[in-house]
Amino acid sequence: MKTYSVKPLTAIFAIAAIFLSVFSGCKKKNNMPEITYRTYSATVQLTGGNEVPMVTTTGMGTANITYSEQSKTIAYTINWQLGSSTATTTGMHFHGADNGSNSVSSPIVIEITGFSTGSSGTLTGTTRALNSTEISQLLSGKWYVNIHSSNFTSGEMRGNIVLVAASTGGGNGGNNGGGGY
């Protein structure tokens, strides 16, 4: 009987090569559907005429709003000019409720912080993640942006948020790590 000697290092490389060639083409099958996240946007006009009740002011502004289903947050850029150059900006908020509309006042849902207290400014930011009730209200047009001033403590300008689906994007929320991307 003839015996053969195999060096241990050669054997390890041979086994590794076999495993690599056998398993390199394998992909874990993913039976989960890919989740598609939508993004919504709105350009909101802020005026005293939108306040409830209406206020008479020359103040005006815009709020560019983007809501992301994936992050559940609102990204915003707000530009404003109060009606009086001597007035100060005292508050900014997102308001909303289940019965919210453009003709009712709703409670504050999210404080907007970091704004200039002068009579004008630009502010960019992102909110905390919204909960399911807040998301439902927002997507149903029941939220608004309100800017308060020293001349109009209940609100000088307001604009109701009416979002429109802006885009869709794939996500990997349905992918459980199976590759194939």
C-alpha positions in Angstrom: 0.0 0.0 0.0 1.3 3.3 -1.0 0.9 6.4 1.3 0.7 10.0 0.3 1.7 12.9 2.5 -0.3 16.2 2.3 1.1 19.3 3.8 -1.4 20.9 6.2 -1.2 24.3 4.7 -1.9 23.0 1.2 -4.9 21.1 2.5 -6.3 24.2 4.1 -5.9 26.2 0.9 -7.5 23.5 -1.1 -10.5 23.3 1.2 -10.9 27.1 1.2 -10.8 27.2 -2.6 -13.5 24.5 -2.8 -15.8 26.4 -0.3 -15.2 29.7 -2.1 -16.1 28.4 -5.5 -19.1 26.5 -4.2 -20.6 29.3 -2.1 -19.5 32.5 -4.0 -22.4 32.2 -6.4 -25.0 31.7 -3.7 -27.3 34.5 -2.7 -29.7 34.3 0.2 -33.2 34.3 -1.2 -35.2 37.3 0.0 -38.9 36.6 0.0 -39.7 40.1 1.5 -40.9 42.7 -0.9 -38.8 45.8 -1.2 -40.3 48.8 0.6 -40.8 51.9 -1.4 -40.7 55.2 0.6 -42.4 58.3 -0.7 -41.4 61.9 -0.2 -44.0 64.7 -0.1 -43.5 68.4 -0.5 -45.3 71.7 -0.3 -44.5 75.4 -0.7 -46.7 77.1 1.9 -47.6 80.8 1.7 -47.5 82.5 5.1 -49.9 85.4 5.5 -52.0 87.2 8.0 -55.1 86.3 5.9 -54.5 82.7 6.7 -54.7 83.3 10.5 -57.8 82.2 12.4 -59.2 84.8 13.0 -57.6 86.8 10.1 -55.1 89.5 11.1 -54.2 92.6 9.1 -50.5 92.7 8.4 -48.1 93.2 5.5 -46.0 90.4 6.9 -45.5 87.4 4.7 -43.3 84.4 4.2 -42.9 81.0 2.7 -42.2 77.6 4.1 -40.8 74.9 1.9 -41.8 71.6 3.5 -40.6 68.1 2.7 -42.0 65.0 4.5 -40.1 61.7 4.2 -41.9 58.5 4.8 -38.6 56.8 5.5 -37.4 59.1 8.3 -40.9 60.2 9.3 -39.5 63.7 9.6 -40.3 67.1 8.2 -37.5 69.1 6.6 -38.2 72.8 6.3 -36.9 76.1 5.1 -38.9 79.1 6.3 -38.4 82.6 5.0 -40.4 85.5 6.7 -40.7 89.2 7.0 -43.0 90.6 9.7 -45.3 93.5 8.9 -43.4 95.9 11.2 -39.6 96.3 11.1 -39.7 97.1 14.9 -41.6 93.9 15.8 -39.8 90.8 16.9 -40.4 87.1 16.0 -41.6 85.4 19.2 -42.5 81.9 18.2 -42.8 79.4 15.4 -44.7 76.1 15.4 -46.3 73.3 13.5 -49.9 73.0 14.6 -52.3 70.2 13.9 -55.2 68.1 15.2 -57.6 65.4 14.0 -60.2 68.2 13.3 -57.5 70.5 11.8 -58.4 72.6 8.8 -57.6 76.0 7.3 -60.6 77.5 9.3 -59.8 76.3 12.8 -56.9 76.8 15.2 -55.2 73.7 16.4 -52.7 73.0 19.3 -49.0 73.2 18.9 -47.6 69.8 17.8 -43.9 70.7 17.2 -42.0 73.8 18.4 -39.7 75.3 15.8 -36.6 76.5 17.5 -33.4 78.4 16.5 -35.2 81.2 14.6 -34.0 84.8 14.6 -35.9 87.0 16.9 -35.6 90.0 14.5 -38.4 91.0 12.1 -37.2 88.8 9.3 -35.1 85.7 8.7 -34.5 82.3 7.1 -34.5 79.1 9.1 -33.7 75.6 7.9 -34.2 72.5 10.1 -35.7 69.0 10.5 -38.3 67.9 13.0 -38.2 64.9 15.3 -39.8 61.7 13.9 -43.6 61.9 13.8 -45.9 59.3 15.3 -48.6 57.5 13.3 -51.4 59.9 14.4 -49.3 63.0 13.5 -48.4 61.5 10.1 -52.1 60.8 9.3 -53.0 64.4 10.2 -50.1 65.9 8.2 -50.9 63.9 5.1 -54.6 64.7 5.4 -53.9 68.5 5.3 -54.7 69.1 9.0 -51.4 70.8 9.9 -50.1 74.4 9.5 -47.1 76.5 10.1 -47.6 79.6 12.4 -45.2 82.5 13.1 -45.9 84.6 16.1 -44.7 88.2 16.7 -44.6 90.8 19.4 -47.4 92.7 17.5 -49.6 89.5 17.0 -48.9 87.2 19.9 -51.5 84.7 18.7 -49.9 84.5 15.3 -49.0 87.0 12.6 -48.7 84.6 9.7 -50.0 81.2 9.0 -50.0 78.7 6.1 -51.7 75.4 5.8 -49.6 72.5 4.7 -51.0 70.6 1.7 -48.5 68.0 0.7 -48.1 66.5 -2.8 -46.2 63.2 -3.4 -42.9 64.4 -4.8 -41.0 61.2 -5.5 -40.6 57.6 -4.6 -37.4 55.9 -3.6 -36.5 52.4 -3.0 -35.5 51.3 0.4 -34.1 48.2 1.9 -36.6 47.9 4.7 -37.9 44.7 3.3 -34.5 43.3 2.7 -33.4 41.0 5.5 -29.7 41.1 4.5 -30.1 38.7 1.7 -28.1 40.6 -0.9 -29.1 40.7 -4.5 -28.5 44.5 -4.8 
